[in-house]
Structures are given as structure tokens and as C-alpha cells.
Amino acid sequence: MEKLTKQEEDVMQAVWRLQGCTVREIVDALGQPKAPYTTVASVVGNLKAKGYVAQSRRGNTYIYTPAIAENEYKRQFMSGFVRDYFRDSFKEMVSFFAKEEKLSEKDLRDIIREIENEEAK
């Protein structure tokens, strides 16, 4: 799975949120300042070529839907991030954020509790 650019991720976030949408709806969902329609259409074309969105036709309009689930992208992205920046160690990543004070002791306890709850299922 190819990593997305920031612009592609922004558009993909809108597609995931909207599910079935037109380029115009994506432009509106991106907020202010409004991106040019042609730019968003080009980005959607790139996402289609990369296999991230599927295109169907409704009348004279193209509808775009996610071809990849958001959770799948997050899983792939985070795995690559951990591999590239933390020597493939999630433990090292969590330790880094704890040392940088981005995670509190309470946050760590909550994470452990969530893990334990998932394992109990």
C-alpha cells in the first residue's frame, strides 16, 4: 500500500467520512479555504489510480467510495511508521511518547486496560 501525501490524506479523510460522494461534496467537506475543484478532482484521480477509491457512475455524475477501509490504512501506516522510526518496536514508540510527556501515567493505564479488555474477548 502506497503512502499518501498530506493532500491525498485530507481528501481520503473526506471520502471515508462521506462514503459515497462527488468531487463537489469532497470540496465542500474539506472546509476553508476552499480547495479548487480541479485540484481535488486531480487528487481523487490519483487516489483512484493508487487503488484507494472506487468510482461508479450515477447518471452524469461520478460517485467515489473508499476502496480501502480507514482502519486498514491506519494499520498499514502505523506499522510503517513504527518500522521506520522506532526500529519496528511499538514498545519503543510508546516509551518515546511517555518520555516526551505526550502520554501521561493515566493514559498508559488506560491503554493497558484497553489491551486487557481486548484480550479478554
Backbone as CSV, one residue per row, in Angstrom:
resi,resn,N_x,N_y,N_z,CA_x,CA_y,CA_z,C_x,C_y,C_z
1,MET,0.851,-1.180,0.000,0.000,0.000,0.000,0.893,1.238,0.000
2,GLU,0.652,2.085,-0.962,1.465,3.283,-1.126,1.045,4.363,-0.130
3,LYS,2.028,5.021,0.479,1.769,6.099,1.429,1.141,7.268,0.691
4,LEU,0.198,7.906,1.332,-0.478,9.052,0.741,0.216,10.349,1.116
5,THR,0.128,11.324,0.229,0.615,12.663,0.549,-0.377,13.308,1.519
6,LYS,-0.008,14.428,2.100,-0.900,15.140,3.026,-2.196,15.529,2.314
7,GLN,-2.078,16.017,1.102,-3.254,16.416,0.337,-4.150,15.208,0.039
8,GLU,-3.536,14.082,-0.312,-4.302,12.866,-0.572,-4.977,12.370,0.706
9,GLU,-4.277,12.446,1.834,-4.872,12.024,3.103,-6.071,12.895,3.460
10,ASP,-5.963,14.195,3.237,-7.079,15.094,3.529,-8.313,14.713,2.704
11,VAL,-8.103,14.468,1.412,-9.218,14.082,0.540,-9.759,12.723,0.959
12,MET,-8.851,11.796,1.276,-9.286,10.453,1.668,-10.092,10.500,2.964
13,GLN,-9.709,11.363,3.897,-10.481,11.525,5.143,-11.917,11.937,4.810
14,ALA,-12.067,12.844,3.855,-13.410,13.278,3.450,-14.175,12.124,2.807
15,VAL,-13.513,11.343,1.958,-14.170,10.206,1.305,-14.610,9.188,2.355
16,TRP,-13.756,8.896,3.330,-14.141,7.954,4.387,-15.345,8.485,5.167
17,ARG,-15.352,9.772,5.443,-16.447,10.371,6.209,-17.758,10.346,5.416
18,LEU,-17.679,10.676,4.140,-18.879,10.793,3.313,-19.341,9.477,2.704
19,GLN,-18.431,8.537,2.567,-18.669,7.240,1.917,-18.895,7.412,0.425
20,GLY,-20.108,7.567,-0.064,-20.354,7.777,-1.483,-20.473,9.261,-1.748
21,CYS,-19.559,9.826,-2.557,-19.561,11.279,-2.720,-19.030,11.701,-4.079
22,THR,-19.380,12.917,-4.438,-18.882,13.527,-5.671,-17.661,14.389,-5.327
23,VAL,-16.958,14.826,-6.363,-15.825,15.726,-6.136,-16.318,17.008,-5.469
24,ARG,-17.456,17.527,-5.898,-18.010,18.763,-5.309,-18.264,18.574,-3.810
25,GLU,-18.803,17.429,-3.417,-19.056,17.165,-1.997,-17.751,17.070,-1.216
26,ILE,-16.723,16.528,-1.846,-15.409,16.469,-1.193,-14.869,17.882,-0.993
27,VAL,-14.959,18.712,-2.034,-14.505,20.108,-1.928,-15.207,20.791,-0.760
28,ASP,-16.512,20.617,-0.658,-17.279,21.238,0.427,-16.877,20.692,1.790
29,ALA,-16.562,19.394,1.854,-16.202,18.759,3.127,-14.819,19.163,3.611
30,LEU,-13.968,19.618,2.701,-12.602,19.970,3.092,-12.525,21.278,3.866
31,GLY,-13.560,22.081,3.815,-13.585,23.307,4.613,-12.852,24.461,3.956
32,GLN,-12.510,25.427,4.783,-11.907,26.675,4.307,-10.402,26.681,4.537
33,PRO,-9.616,27.321,3.720,-10.044,27.902,2.456,-10.398,26.793,1.472
34,LYS,-11.371,27.056,0.649,-11.886,26.062,-0.285,-10.818,25.697,-1.318
35,ALA,-10.576,24.396,-1.448,-9.625,23.906,-2.454,-10.261,24.024,-3.837
36,PRO,-9.460,24.319,-4.851,-10.020,24.377,-6.203,-10.572,23.016,-6.634
37,TYR,-11.708,23.042,-7.308,-12.361,21.821,-7.778,-11.395,20.978,-8.593
38,THR,-10.649,21.621,-9.500,-9.744,20.876,-10.386,-8.627,20.189,-9.600
39,THR,-8.169,20.818,-8.535,-7.130,20.211,-7.698,-7.676,18.969,-7.011
40,VAL,-8.871,19.089,-6.431,-9.483,17.949,-5.736,-9.775,16.836,-6.741
41,ALA,-10.257,17.182,-7.920,-10.531,16.173,-8.949,-9.247,15.437,-9.328
42,SER,-8.140,16.162,-9.421,-6.849,15.549,-9.739,-6.392,14.610,-8.624
43,VAL,-6.561,15.044,-7.384,-6.183,14.209,-6.239,-7.046,12.949,-6.203
44,VAL,-8.334,13.086,-6.457,-9.224,11.918,-6.494,-8.774,10.957,-7.594
45,GLY,-8.369,11.495,-8.735,-7.850,10.656,-9.818,-6.602,9.889,-9.384
46,ASN,-5.724,10.559,-8.643,-4.523,9.884,-8.111,-4.919,8.779,-7.138
47,LEU,-5.889,9.068,-6.274,-6.342,8.069,-5.302,-6.969,6.871,-6.006
48,LYS,-7.682,7.130,-7.077,-8.272,6.046,-7.856,-7.161,5.198,-8.487
49,ALA,-6.160,5.848,-9.068,-5.043,5.134,-9.699,-4.263,4.300,-8.678
50,LYS,-4.177,4.788,-7.448,-3.463,4.071,-6.383,-4.320,2.981,-5.749
51,GLY,-5.603,2.928,-6.108,-6.482,1.894,-5.578,-7.143,2.242,-4.253
52,TYR,-7.151,3.504,-3.891,-7.757,3.922,-2.627,-9.243,4.227,-2.744
53,VAL,-9.675,4.671,-3.921,-11.091,4.951,-4.113,-11.605,4.184,-5.328
54,ALA,-12.877,3.853,-5.272,-13.563,3.224,-6.398,-14.496,4.265,-6.994
55,GLN,-14.701,4.169,-8.279,-15.543,5.124,-8.984,-16.725,4.396,-9.608
56,SER,-17.916,4.966,-9.444,-19.100,4.450,-10.122,-19.819,5.641,-10.732
57,ARG,-20.764,5.341,-11.560,-21.471,6.418,-12.250,-22.940,6.417,-11.852
58,ARG,-23.440,7.592,-11.510,-24.865,7.785,-11.228,-25.343,8.894,-12.162
59,GLY,-26.019,8.510,-13.222,-26.418,9.499,-14.232,-25.175,10.062,-14.905
60,ASN,-25.042,11.385,-14.869,-23.873,12.048,-15.455,-22.785,12.337,-14.433
61,THR,-22.938,11.813,-13.236,-22.037,12.149,-12.134,-21.253,10.928,-11.688
62,TYR,-19.990,11.156,-11.376,-19.167,10.091,-10.808,-19.274,10.142,-9.290
63,ILE,-19.423,8.970,-8.700,-19.501,8.819,-7.247,-18.259,8.055,-6.803
64,TYR,-17.635,8.549,-5.761,-16.411,7.936,-5.243,-16.662,7.341,-3.869
65,THR,-16.205,6.110,-3.702,-16.329,5.411,-2.423,-14.961,4.872,-2.028
66,PRO,-14.743,4.671,-0.740,-13.457,4.119,-0.309,-13.275,2.694,-0.835
67,ALA,-12.128,2.427,-1.388,-11.789,1.064,-1.804,-10.974,0.378,-0.716
68,ILE,-10.496,1.169,0.234,-9.719,0.664,1.366,-10.331,1.242,2.634
69,ALA,-10.570,0.392,3.610,-11.151,0.845,4.881,-10.160,1.749,5.615
70,GLU,-10.696,2.720,6.313,-9.856,3.653,7.077,-8.972,2.911,8.078
71,ASN,-9.542,1.915,8.764,-8.754,1.157,9.749,-7.595,0.418,9.096
72,GLU,-7.802,-0.102,7.886,-6.737,-0.798,7.177,-5.605,0.164,6.834
73,TYR,-5.962,1.364,6.372,-4.931,2.366,6.066,-4.159,2.740,7.328
74,LYS,-4.879,2.979,8.422,-4.222,3.331,9.682,-3.265,2.220,10.121
75,ARG,-3.716,0.974,10.006,-2.880,-0.158,10.405,-1.600,-0.201,9.577
76,GLN,-1.746,-0.068,8.265,-0.582,-0.096,7.376,0.345,1.090,7.643
77,PHE,-0.253,2.282,7.783,0.526,3.487,8.003,1.294,3.412,9.313
78,MET,0.616,3.019,10.380,1.265,2.957,11.689,2.352,1.882,11.729
79,SER,2.107,0.761,11.065,3.133,-0.287,11.016,4.385,0.236,10.333
80,GLY,4.206,0.952,9.230,5.350,1.539,8.526,6.039,2.607,9.354
81,PHE,5.253,3.422,10.037,5.785,4.478,10.888,6.644,3.883,12.006
82,VAL,6.126,2.866,12.656,6.857,2.218,13.750,8.115,1.543,13.205
83,ARG,7.999,0.896,12.064,9.156,0.227,11.445,10.244,1.254,11.107
84,ASP,9.845,2.380,10.499,10.808,3.362,10.014,11.418,4.227,11.115
85,TYR,10.660,4.524,12.147,11.127,5.469,13.159,11.442,4.855,14.523
86,PHE,10.955,3.645,14.770,11.129,3.042,16.100,11.643,1.615,16.026
87,ARG,12.427,1.332,14.987,13.058,0.014,14.822,12.052,-1.134,14.974
88,ASP,10.863,-0.919,14.431,9.807,-1.939,14.416,9.362,-2.358,15.816
89,SER,9.448,-1.421,16.771,9.090,-1.725,18.157,8.006,-0.764,18.652
90,PHE,6.808,-1.304,18.835,5.731,-0.485,19.387,6.065,-0.081,20.821
91,LYS,6.771,-0.944,21.525,7.187,-0.630,22.894,8.082,0.607,22.886
92,GLU,9.016,0.665,21.939,9.905,1.824,21.856,9.114,3.089,21.513
93,MET,8.101,2.952,20.673,7.283,4.100,20.313,6.526,4.635,21.538
94,VAL,5.880,3.738,22.271,5.130,4.163,23.458,6.074,4.781,24.482
95,SER,7.238,4.173,24.646,8.236,4.700,25.574,8.664,6.111,25.163
96,PHE,8.873,6.312,23.870,9.252,7.632,23.364,8.205,8.673,23.739
97,PHE,6.931,8.365,23.468,5.876,9.337,23.757,5.694,9.560,25.259
98,ALA,5.928,8.533,26.051,5.849,8.694,27.508,6.979,9.598,27.990
99,LYS,8.188,9.376,27.483,9.343,10.201,27.891,9.186,11.647,27.441
100,GLU,8.558,11.849,26.288,8.332,13.207,25.774,7.135,13.874,26.452
101,GLU,6.554,13.158,27.421,5.406,13.640,28.181,4.186,13.899,27.291
102,LYS,4.064,13.121,26.223,2.885,13.181,25.364,1.837,12.188,25.854
103,LEU,2.269,11.239,26.693,1.372,10.269,27.320,1.556,10.375,28.829
104,SER,0.464,10.545,29.524,0.540,10.605,30.982,0.484,9.186,31.547
105,GLU,0.739,9.089,32.837,0.629,7.794,33.515,-0.797,7.261,33.398
106,LYS,-1.775,8.167,33.514,-3.179,7.764,33.368,-3.438,7.234,31.962
107,ASP,-2.896,7.911,30.942,-3.050,7.440,29.560,-2.498,6.026,29.410
108,LEU,-1.329,5.785,29.969,-0.708,4.460,29.874,-1.568,3.404,30.567
109,ARG,-2.114,3.747,31.734,-3.003,2.802,32.432,-4.245,2.506,31.595
110,ASP,-4.793,3.557,30.968,-5.970,3.372,30.111,-5.647,2.464,28.928
111,ILE,-4.475,2.636,28.335,-4.051,1.793,27.210,-3.941,0.341,27.663
112,ILE,-3.317,0.127,28.805,-3.166,-1.235,29.335,-4.542,-1.851,29.588
113,ARG,-5.455,-1.076,30.154,-6.808,-1.564,30.431,-7.509,-1.951,29.121
114,GLU,-7.368,-1.127,28.090,-7.983,-1.440,26.792,-7.403,-2.726,26.209
115,ILE,-6.104,-2.898,26.316,-5.457,-4.110,25.812,-5.969,-5.321,26.563
116,GLU,-6.046,-5.206,27.873,-6.525,-6.330,28.674,-7.982,-6.662,28.341
117,ASN,-8.799,-5.649,28.109,-10.197,-5.879,27.745,-10.305,-6.557,26.390
118,GLU,-9.469,-6.186,25.431,-9.466,-6.835,24.116,-9.026,-8.293,24.216
119,GLU,-8.030,-8.550,25.050,-7.541,-9.925,25.202,-8.561,-10.819,25.889
120,ALA,-9.418,-10.216,26.722,-10.430,-10.983,27.450,-11.594,-11.394,26.522
121,LYS,-11.726,-10.739,25.395,-12.842,-11.040,24.467,-12.640,-12.318,23.717
